[in-house]
Amino acid sequence: MFVGKFNNSIDSKSRMIVPAKFREGLGGKCIIAKALDKCLTIYPVDEWEKFAEEKLEILPAGNPQARKLKRHFYSSAAECDVDKQGRLTLPQELKEYAGIEKDLITVGSNKTIEIWSREYWTDEIDPETEEVMNASEVAESMEQYGF
């Protein structure tokens, strides 16, 4: 399970250090793809395979919107190795999509990891409390989704 938030950066070779808490869950390989928000998602290979089989491959081939959705994920996906120092290289196209230039935030999201540019992450949170949602929003969402 991936949980927590870490401040990080990329080096001149577009490499980021995967937080130590996350490395074991990735093994030596992962898939990085565009997320729905302006961030990237790192999938352990087995989670990517489940996502592809259970979500993407069941989409109706005759539906143009479903085909676009599949293209969104498959065309942006890149297989990456995690080296012995715990680094992985972010592909240029994905860095541009997520607005990552130097500083980034790595966020655990249960079975996957999100990578945000620090700027985009800051746009997502309340600058005074540094929270993604305030207590009322959390309560409303919990009620809406049956918690």
C-alpha positions, 0 to 999 in steps of 0.5 A: 500500500502506498501512502504519504506525501514526499517532496522531491525533485528531478535531476538534470537527466530527468531522474527522480528518486522514488521514496524509500517507502515506495520502492519495495512495492514497485519491484524493479519495474513500473509503468508511468502514465498520464493521470486524469488530473495534471499529474502522472501515475506510477503503477506497479506492473501487476497493477497496470496489468489489472487496470488494463484488463479490468478497466480498459480492455472491457471498454466497448470498441464501437464507442469513440469516447471509449477508444479515446480513453484507451488511447489516453492511457496506452499512448502515454504509458511508459515502462520504467526501470528503478535503478539500484539507487532507487531512481527512475527516469521520467519521459519528456512527454510525461514531464511536459504533460504534468508540468514537471520542471524540477520540484515535484510531490510524490503522493501515495494513492493506495495501489498507485503513486501520483507524481505532481509538479509542485506548482500543480499540487499547490493549485490543488491544495488550500494554501493556508491549511495545506489540505486537499479538502477541508473537513466539510468537503471530506464529510460531504464526499464520504456521505456521497460515496456511502462511508 
